[in-house]
Amino acid sequence: MPNYRRAFTAAFFTVPLLYLATCFYINSRLSSGFVAVELGDSEEILVDKMGQPAIRTSTGVGVPRYGKGCEAPCATRWWYENRLMLDLTAWSVDIDASGKVIHKTLWSSP
């Protein structure tokens, strides 16, 4: 078998495996962080547990792919995404004006 065919065959199997492994890693990291977040946690603790959010929205400002924004007493909603999963799963955490977690939601598409 010529070398270019071996390289193509290796890439054909390796690239999808790397994609799936990366999806799994991101998903498990965000899921475990989300479970660890507790109501009353500060923004600093939230960042320690889940990292920086992909999107931050203010009260009433939604994200088109997920729907409407949070309502008072929520001041900010932090969105965490696994974009490799094609928007099938997202995590949101609502934060009040004092910087404390007041609600969290796992969003998933069927």
DSSP file (Angstrom, degrees, kcal/mol; ACC not computed):
  #  RESIDUE AA STRUCTURE BP1 BP2  ACC     N-H-->O    O-->H-N    N-H-->O    O-->H-N    TCO  KAPPA ALPHA  PHI   PSI    X-CA   Y-CA   Z-CA
    1    1 A M              0   0    0      0, 0.0     5,-0.1     0, 0.0     0, 0.0   0.000 360.0 360.0 360.0 128.9    0.0    0.0    0.0
    2    2 A P     >  -     0   0    0      0, 0.0     4,-1.6     0, 0.0     3,-0.5  -0.208 360.0-113.7 -61.8 155.7    1.5    3.4   -1.0
    3    3 A N  H  > S+     0   0    0      1,-0.2     4,-2.5     2,-0.2     5,-0.2   0.865 114.3  56.8 -60.1 -39.3    2.4    5.8    1.9
    4    4 A Y  H  > S+     0   0    0      1,-0.2     4,-2.3     2,-0.2    -1,-0.2   0.846 105.6  52.2 -64.9 -31.6   -0.3    8.3    0.9
    5    5 A R  H  > S+     0   0    0     -3,-0.5     4,-2.6     2,-0.2    -1,-0.2   0.893 109.6  48.7 -69.5 -39.2   -3.0    5.7    1.3
    6    6 A R  H  X S+     0   0    0     -4,-1.6     4,-2.7     2,-0.2    -2,-0.2   0.921 112.1  48.8 -64.6 -43.1   -1.7    4.7    4.7
    7    7 A A  H  X S+     0   0    0     -4,-2.5     4,-2.5     2,-0.2    -2,-0.2   0.918 112.5  48.3 -62.9 -43.2   -1.7    8.4    5.7
    8    8 A F  H  X S+     0   0    0     -4,-2.3     4,-2.6     2,-0.2    -2,-0.2   0.922 112.5  48.4 -63.0 -44.5   -5.2    8.9    4.4
    9    9 A T  H  X S+     0   0    0     -4,-2.6     4,-1.4     2,-0.2     5,-0.2   0.910 111.9  49.3 -62.9 -43.5   -6.5    5.8    6.2
   10   10 A A  H  X S+     0   0    0     -4,-2.7     4,-2.7     1,-0.2     3,-0.3   0.930 114.1  45.1 -62.5 -45.5   -4.8    6.8    9.5
   11   11 A A  H  X S+     0   0    0     -4,-2.5     4,-2.2     1,-0.2    -2,-0.2   0.878 106.1  61.5 -65.2 -37.8   -6.4   10.3    9.2
   12   12 A F  H  < S+     0   0    0     -4,-2.6    -1,-0.2     1,-0.2    -2,-0.2   0.842 117.5  29.2 -58.7 -35.1   -9.7    8.9    8.2
   13   13 A F  H  X S+     0   0    0     -4,-1.4     4,-1.2    -3,-0.3    -2,-0.2   0.789 119.9  53.0 -94.6 -32.3   -9.9    7.1   11.6
   14   14 A T  H  X S+     0   0    0     -4,-2.7     4,-2.6    -5,-0.2     5,-0.2   0.914 102.3  55.5 -73.9 -44.2   -7.9    9.5   13.7
   15   15 A V  H  X S+     0   0    0     -4,-2.2     4,-2.3     1,-0.2     5,-0.2   0.930 109.6  45.2 -60.1 -49.5   -9.7   12.7   13.0
   16   16 A P  H  > S+     0   0    0      0, 0.0     4,-2.6     0, 0.0    -1,-0.2   0.887 113.2  51.9 -62.6 -35.5  -13.2   11.5   14.0
   17   17 A L  H  X S+     0   0    0     -4,-1.2     4,-2.5     2,-0.2    -2,-0.2   0.912 110.1  48.0 -65.9 -41.3  -11.7    9.9   17.2
   18   18 A L  H  X S+     0   0    0     -4,-2.6     4,-2.4     2,-0.2    -1,-0.2   0.903 111.5  51.3 -63.9 -40.9  -10.0   13.1   18.2
   19   19 A Y  H  X S+     0   0    0     -4,-2.3     4,-2.5    -5,-0.2    -2,-0.2   0.944 112.6  45.0 -60.5 -49.6  -13.3   15.0   17.5
   20   20 A L  H  X S+     0   0    0     -4,-2.6     4,-2.5     1,-0.2    -2,-0.2   0.893 112.9  50.8 -63.4 -40.6  -15.3   12.6   19.7
   21   21 A A  H  X S+     0   0    0     -4,-2.5     4,-2.4     2,-0.2    -1,-0.2   0.904 111.4  48.1 -64.2 -41.1  -12.7   12.6   22.4
   22   22 A T  H  X S+     0   0    0     -4,-2.4     4,-2.6     2,-0.2     5,-0.3   0.916 111.3  50.2 -65.9 -43.5  -12.6   16.4   22.5
   23   23 A C  H  X S+     0   0    0     -4,-2.5     4,-2.5     1,-0.2     5,-0.2   0.934 112.6  47.4 -57.2 -47.3  -16.5   16.5   22.6
   24   24 A F  H  X S+     0   0    0     -4,-2.5     4,-2.7     2,-0.2     5,-0.2   0.911 111.9  49.9 -62.6 -43.4  -16.5   14.1   25.5
   25   25 A Y  H  X S+     0   0    0     -4,-2.4     4,-2.4     2,-0.2    -2,-0.2   0.945 113.4  44.5 -61.8 -50.0  -13.8   16.0   27.4
   26   26 A I  H  X S+     0   0    0     -4,-2.6     4,-2.5     1,-0.2     5,-0.3   0.929 115.4  48.9 -61.1 -45.8  -15.5   19.4   27.1
   27   27 A N  H  X S+     0   0    0     -4,-2.5     4,-2.6    -5,-0.3    -1,-0.2   0.918 113.1  45.4 -61.7 -45.2  -18.9   17.9   28.0
   28   28 A S  H  X S+     0   0    0     -4,-2.7     4,-2.4    -5,-0.2     5,-0.2   0.881 112.6  51.5 -69.3 -36.7  -17.6   16.1   31.0
   29   29 A R  H  X S+     0   0    0     -4,-2.4     4,-1.9    -5,-0.2    -2,-0.2   0.942 115.5  40.9 -63.6 -47.5  -15.6   19.1   32.3
   30   30 A L  H  X S+     0   0    0     -4,-2.5     4,-2.6    -5,-0.2    -2,-0.2   0.891 114.9  51.7 -69.8 -38.8  -18.6   21.4   32.0
   31   31 A S  H  X S+     0   0    0     -4,-2.6     4,-2.2    -5,-0.3    -2,-0.2   0.925 111.8  45.5 -64.0 -44.2  -21.0   18.8   33.4
   32   32 A S  H  X S+     0   0    0     -4,-2.4     4,-1.6     1,-0.2    -1,-0.2   0.888 114.3  48.9 -68.5 -36.9  -18.9   18.1   36.5
   33   33 A G  H  X S+     0   0    0     -4,-1.9     4,-1.2    -5,-0.2    -2,-0.2   0.910 110.1  51.9 -64.3 -42.2  -18.4   21.9   37.0
   34   34 A F  H  < S+     0   0    0     -4,-2.6     3,-0.4     1,-0.2    -2,-0.2   0.902 108.8  49.9 -61.6 -43.1  -22.1   22.5   36.7
   35   35 A V  H  < S+     0   0    0     -4,-2.2    -1,-0.2     1,-0.2    -2,-0.2   0.863 109.5  52.7 -63.9 -35.4  -22.9   19.8   39.3
   36   36 A A  H  < S+     0   0    0     -4,-1.6    -1,-0.2    -5,-0.2    -2,-0.2   0.728  86.6  99.4 -74.8 -22.1  -20.4   21.4   41.7
   37   37 A V     <  -     0   0    0     -4,-1.2     2,-0.3    -3,-0.4    67,-0.0  -0.472  58.4-165.2 -68.9 133.0  -21.9   24.9   41.4
   38   38 A E    >   -     0   0    0     -2,-0.2     3,-2.2    65,-0.0    63,-0.3  -0.894  29.8 -94.6-119.6 150.0  -24.1   25.6   44.4
   39   39 A L  T 3  S+     0   0    0     -2,-0.3    63,-0.2     1,-0.3     3,-0.1  -0.388 114.4  32.5 -58.7 136.3  -26.7   28.4   44.9
   40   40 A G  T 3  S+     0   0    0     61,-2.7    -1,-0.3     1,-0.3    62,-0.1   0.251  84.3 139.1  95.9 -11.8  -25.0   31.2   46.7
   41   41 A D    <   -     0   0    0     -3,-2.2    60,-2.7    60,-0.1    -1,-0.3  -0.344  52.3-120.9 -61.7 146.7  -21.6   30.6   45.1
   42   42 A S  B  >  -A  100   0A   0     58,-0.2     4,-2.4    -3,-0.1    58,-0.2  -0.368  24.5-104.3 -82.0 167.8  -19.7   33.8   44.1
   43   43 A E  H  > S+     0   0    0     56,-1.0     4,-2.5     1,-0.2     5,-0.2   0.877 122.3  55.3 -58.6 -38.4  -18.7   34.6   40.5
   44   44 A E  H  > S+     0   0    0      2,-0.2     4,-2.1     1,-0.2    -1,-0.2   0.916 108.8  46.0 -63.0 -43.2  -15.1   33.8   41.5
   45   45 A I  H  > S+     0   0    0      2,-0.2     4,-2.1     1,-0.2    -1,-0.2   0.899 110.6  54.2 -65.9 -39.9  -16.1   30.3   42.7
   46   46 A L  H  X>S+     0   0    0     -4,-2.4     4,-2.9     1,-0.2     5,-0.5   0.919 108.8  48.0 -59.5 -44.7  -18.2   29.8   39.5
   47   47 A V  H  X5S+     0   0    0     -4,-2.5     4,-2.0     1,-0.2    -1,-0.2   0.893 110.1  52.8 -64.3 -39.2  -15.2   30.6   37.4
   48   48 A D  H  <5S+     0   0    0     -4,-2.1    -1,-0.2    -5,-0.2    -2,-0.2   0.887 117.0  38.6 -61.4 -38.1  -13.0   28.2   39.4
   49   49 A K  H  <5S+     0   0    0     -4,-2.1    -2,-0.2    -5,-0.1    -1,-0.2   0.847 136.8  12.1 -83.1 -35.8  -15.6   25.4   38.9
   50   50 A M  H  <5S-     0   0    0     -4,-2.9    -3,-0.2     1,-0.2    -2,-0.2   0.547  95.0-129.7-122.0 -11.1  -16.6   26.0   35.3
   51   51 A G     << -     0   0    0     -4,-2.0    -1,-0.2    -5,-0.5    -2,-0.1  -0.361  56.0 -25.8  86.8-174.2  -14.2   28.5   33.8
   52   52 A Q  S    S-     0   0    0     -2,-0.1     2,-0.1     1,-0.1    26,-0.0  -0.507  73.5-113.3 -74.1 142.0  -15.1   31.6   31.8
   53   53 A P        -     0   0    0      0, 0.0    27,-0.2     0, 0.0     3,-0.1  -0.353   7.7-134.6 -74.1 157.0  -18.5   31.6   30.1
   54   54 A A  S    S+     0   0    0     25,-2.2     2,-0.3     1,-0.2    26,-0.2   0.840  91.4  16.4 -74.4 -34.4  -18.9   31.6   26.4
   55   55 A I  E     -B   79   0B   0     24,-1.5    24,-3.2     2,-0.0     2,-0.4  -0.994  61.7-163.0-141.3 142.7  -21.6   34.3   26.6
   56   56 A R  E     -B   78   0B   0     -2,-0.3     2,-0.3    22,-0.2    22,-0.2  -0.999  15.8-177.6-124.5 129.0  -22.8   36.7   29.3
   57   57 A T  E     -B   77   0B   0     20,-2.5    20,-2.9    -2,-0.4     2,-0.1  -0.926  18.6-130.2-125.7 153.1  -26.2   38.4   28.9
   58   58 A S  E >   -B   76   0B   0     -2,-0.3     3,-2.2    18,-0.2    12,-0.3  -0.411  52.6 -58.6 -90.9 171.6  -28.0   41.0   31.1
   59   59 A T  T 3  S+     0   0    0     16,-1.1    12,-0.2     1,-0.3    -1,-0.2  -0.245 125.2   8.2 -51.1 129.2  -31.5   40.8   32.4
   60   60 A G  T 3  S+     0   0    0     10,-2.6     2,-0.7     1,-0.2     9,-0.4   0.317  97.9 117.0  82.1  -8.4  -34.0   40.4   29.6
   61   61 A V    <   -     0   0    0     -3,-2.2     9,-0.4     7,-0.1    -1,-0.2  -0.839  48.3-165.1 -97.5 116.6  -31.4   39.9   26.9
   62   62 A G        -     0   0    0     -2,-0.7     6,-0.2     7,-0.2     7,-0.1  -0.356  22.5-121.8 -94.0 174.6  -31.7   36.4   25.3
   63   63 A V  B >>  -E   67   0C   0      4,-1.7     4,-2.7     5,-0.2     3,-2.3  -0.986  24.7-134.9-114.3 120.4  -29.5   34.3   23.1
   64   64 A P  T 34 S+     0   0    0      0, 0.0    -1,-0.1     0, 0.0     4,-0.1   0.819 102.1  49.2 -49.1 -40.9  -31.3   33.5   19.9
   65   65 A R  T 34 S+     0   0    0      1,-0.2    -3,-0.0     2,-0.1     0, 0.0   0.656 122.9  32.3 -77.1 -11.9  -30.3   29.8   19.8
   66   66 A Y  T <4 S-     0   0    0     -3,-2.3     2,-0.3     1,-0.3    -1,-0.2   0.616 107.6-119.4-117.7 -18.5  -31.4   29.3   23.5
   67   67 A G  B  <  -E   63   0C   0     -4,-2.7    -4,-1.7     0, 0.0    -1,-0.3  -0.764  55.4  -0.1 116.9-161.5  -34.4   31.7   24.0
   68   68 A K  S    S-     0   0    0     -2,-0.3    -5,-0.2    -6,-0.2    -7,-0.1  -0.103  70.0-105.9 -69.5 164.0  -35.3   34.6   26.2
   69   69 A G        -     0   0    0     -9,-0.4    -7,-0.2     1,-0.2   -10,-0.1  -0.141  42.2 -79.2 -82.2 179.6  -33.1   36.1   28.8
   70   70 A C        -     0   0    0     -9,-0.4   -10,-2.6   -12,-0.3     2,-0.3  -0.316  41.0-136.8 -77.5 163.1  -33.3   35.8   32.6
   71   71 A E    >   -     0   0    0    -12,-0.2     3,-2.2     1,-0.1    -1,-0.1  -0.832  41.8 -40.0-119.6 157.9  -35.7   37.9   34.7
   72   72 A A  T 3  S+     0   0    0      1,-0.4    -1,-0.1    -2,-0.3     3,-0.1  -0.213 120.9  39.8 -52.0 140.2  -35.2   39.8   38.0
   73   73 A P  T 3  S+     0   0    0      0, 0.0    24,-0.5     0, 0.0    -1,-0.4  -0.969 104.4  89.0 -85.0   6.8  -33.7   39.1   40.5
   74   74 A C  E <   + C   0  96B   0     -3,-2.2    22,-0.3     1,-0.2     3,-0.1  -0.483  46.8 176.6 -66.9 131.9  -31.2   37.8   37.9
   75   75 A A  E     +     0   0B   0     20,-3.2   -16,-1.1     1,-0.4     2,-0.3   0.723  68.6  13.8-102.7 -33.5  -28.8   40.5   36.8
   76   76 A T  E     -BC  58  95B   0     19,-2.1    19,-3.1   -18,-0.2     2,-0.5  -0.999  60.0-152.5-145.7 140.1  -26.6   38.4   34.5
   77   77 A R  E     -BC  57  94B   0    -20,-2.9   -20,-2.5    -2,-0.3     2,-0.5  -0.974  13.2-154.5-114.3 126.0  -26.8   35.0   32.9
   78   78 A W  E     -BC  56  93B   0     15,-3.0    15,-2.3    -2,-0.5     2,-0.4  -0.860   9.5-155.4 -99.1 130.0  -23.6   33.1   32.1
   79   79 A W  E     -BC  55  92B   0    -24,-3.2   -25,-2.2    -2,-0.5   -24,-1.5  -0.892   7.7-168.0-109.1 133.8  -23.8   30.6   29.2
   80   80 A Y  E     - C   0  91B   0     11,-3.1    11,-2.5    -2,-0.4     2,-0.3  -0.976  15.8-177.3-118.3 134.0  -21.5   27.7   28.9
   81   81 A E  E     - C   0  90B   0     -2,-0.4     2,-0.6     9,-0.2     9,-0.2  -0.926  34.6-149.1-132.9 153.0  -21.4   25.8   25.6
   82   82 A N    >   -     0   0    0      7,-1.0     3,-2.3    -2,-0.3     5,-0.5  -0.847  22.4-176.0-113.2  88.8  -19.9   22.8   23.9
   83   83 A R  G >  S+     0   0    0     -2,-0.6     3,-1.4     1,-0.3    -1,-0.1   0.719  77.5  67.6 -63.8 -20.7  -20.0   24.2   20.4
   84   84 A L  G 3  S+     0   0    0      1,-0.3    -1,-0.3     2,-0.1   -61,-0.1   0.725  91.3  63.1 -69.1 -19.2  -18.6   20.9   19.0
   85   85 A M  G X  S-     0   0    0     -3,-2.3     3,-1.0     4,-0.1    -1,-0.3   0.264 115.0-116.5 -88.9  12.3  -21.9   19.3   20.0
   86   86 A L  T <   -     0   0    0     -3,-1.4    -3,-0.1     1,-0.2    -2,-0.1   0.883  67.5 -57.5  56.9  44.2  -23.7   21.6   17.5
   87   87 A D  T 3  S+     0   0    0     -5,-0.5    -1,-0.2     2,-0.2    -4,-0.1   0.738 103.0 127.7  61.6  27.5  -25.7   23.4   20.2
   88   88 A L  S <  S+     0   0    0     -3,-1.0    21,-2.4    -6,-0.3     2,-0.4   0.746  73.5  30.4 -81.4 -23.8  -27.3   20.3   21.6
   89   89 A T  E     + D   0 108B   0     -7,-0.3    -7,-1.0    19,-0.2     2,-0.3  -0.999  63.9 162.5-139.1 138.0  -26.3   21.1   25.1
   90   90 A A  E     -CD  81 107B   0     17,-2.5    17,-3.4    -2,-0.4     2,-0.4  -0.980  21.8-146.9-147.9 156.3  -25.7   24.3   27.1
   91   91 A W  E     -CD  80 106B   0    -11,-2.5   -11,-3.1    -2,-0.3     2,-0.4  -0.986  14.2-168.2-124.1 134.1  -25.5   25.2   30.7
   92   92 A S  E     -CD  79 105B   0     13,-2.8    13,-2.7    -2,-0.4     2,-0.4  -0.961   5.6-166.5-124.8 146.5  -26.7   28.6   32.1
   93   93 A V  E     -CD  78 104B   0    -15,-2.3   -15,-3.0    -2,-0.4     2,-0.4  -0.993  13.0-146.1-131.4 123.5  -26.0   30.1   35.5
   94   94 A D  E     -CD  77 103B   0      9,-3.2     8,-2.8    -2,-0.4     9,-1.2  -0.743  14.5-165.9 -93.1 136.6  -28.0   33.1   36.7
   95   95 A I  E     -CD  76 101B   0    -19,-3.1   -20,-3.2    -2,-0.4   -19,-2.1  -0.963  10.2-138.3-124.8 136.6  -26.3   35.6   38.9
   96   96 A D  E >   -C   74   0B   0      4,-2.5     3,-2.0    -2,-0.4   -22,-0.2  -0.221  39.1 -87.9 -85.8-178.9  -27.9   38.4   41.0
   97   97 A A  T 3  S+     0   0    0    -24,-0.5    -1,-0.1     1,-0.3   -23,-0.1   0.734 126.4  57.5 -63.6 -23.7  -26.7   42.0   41.5
   98   98 A S  T 3  S-     0   0    0      2,-0.1    -1,-0.3   -56,-0.0    -3,-0.0   0.451 120.2-106.8 -87.7   1.1  -24.5   41.0   44.4
   99   99 A G  S <  S+     0   0    0     -3,-2.0   -56,-1.0     1,-0.3     2,-0.3   0.720  75.2 133.5  85.5  21.9  -22.6   38.5   42.2
  100  100 A K  B     -A   42   0A   0    -58,-0.2    -4,-2.5   -57,-0.1     2,-0.3  -0.838  62.2-108.8-108.8 145.0  -24.1   35.3   43.7
  101  101 A V  E     +D   95   0B   0    -60,-2.7   -61,-2.7    -2,-0.3    -6,-0.2  -0.530  40.0 166.9 -68.9 127.7  -25.5   32.3   41.9
  102  102 A I  E     +     0   0B   0     -8,-2.8     2,-0.3     1,-0.4    -7,-0.2   0.554  62.5   5.9-118.4 -15.2  -29.3   32.2   42.2
  103  103 A H  E     -D   94   0B   0     -9,-1.2    -9,-3.2   -65,-0.1    -1,-0.4  -0.972  55.3-165.2-164.0 150.6  -30.3   29.6   39.6
  104  104 A K  E     -D   93   0B   0     -2,-0.3     2,-0.4   -11,-0.2   -11,-0.2  -0.997   7.8-170.1-143.1 147.4  -28.7   27.2   37.1
  105  105 A T  E     -D   92   0B   0    -13,-2.7   -13,-2.8    -2,-0.3     2,-0.6  -0.998  17.9-145.9-141.3 138.1  -30.2   25.3   34.2
  106  106 A L  E     -D   91   0B   0     -2,-0.4     2,-0.5   -15,-0.2   -15,-0.2  -0.926  22.3-160.9 -99.6 123.0  -29.1   22.5   31.9
  107  107 A W  E     +D   90   0B   0    -17,-3.4   -17,-2.5    -2,-0.6     2,-0.4  -0.896  16.1 168.4-106.3 129.4  -30.4   23.1   28.3
  108  108 A S  E     -D   89   0B   0     -2,-0.5   -19,-0.2   -19,-0.2   -20,-0.1  -0.999  26.7-138.3-142.9 147.9  -30.6   20.2   25.9
  109  109 A S              0   0    0    -21,-2.4   -21,-0.0    -2,-0.4    -2,-0.0  -0.817 360.0 360.0-102.4 140.7  -32.2   19.5   22.6
  110  110 A P              0   0    0      0, 0.0    -1,-0.1     0, 0.0   -22,-0.1   0.523 360.0 360.0 -64.8 360.0  -33.8   16.2   21.9
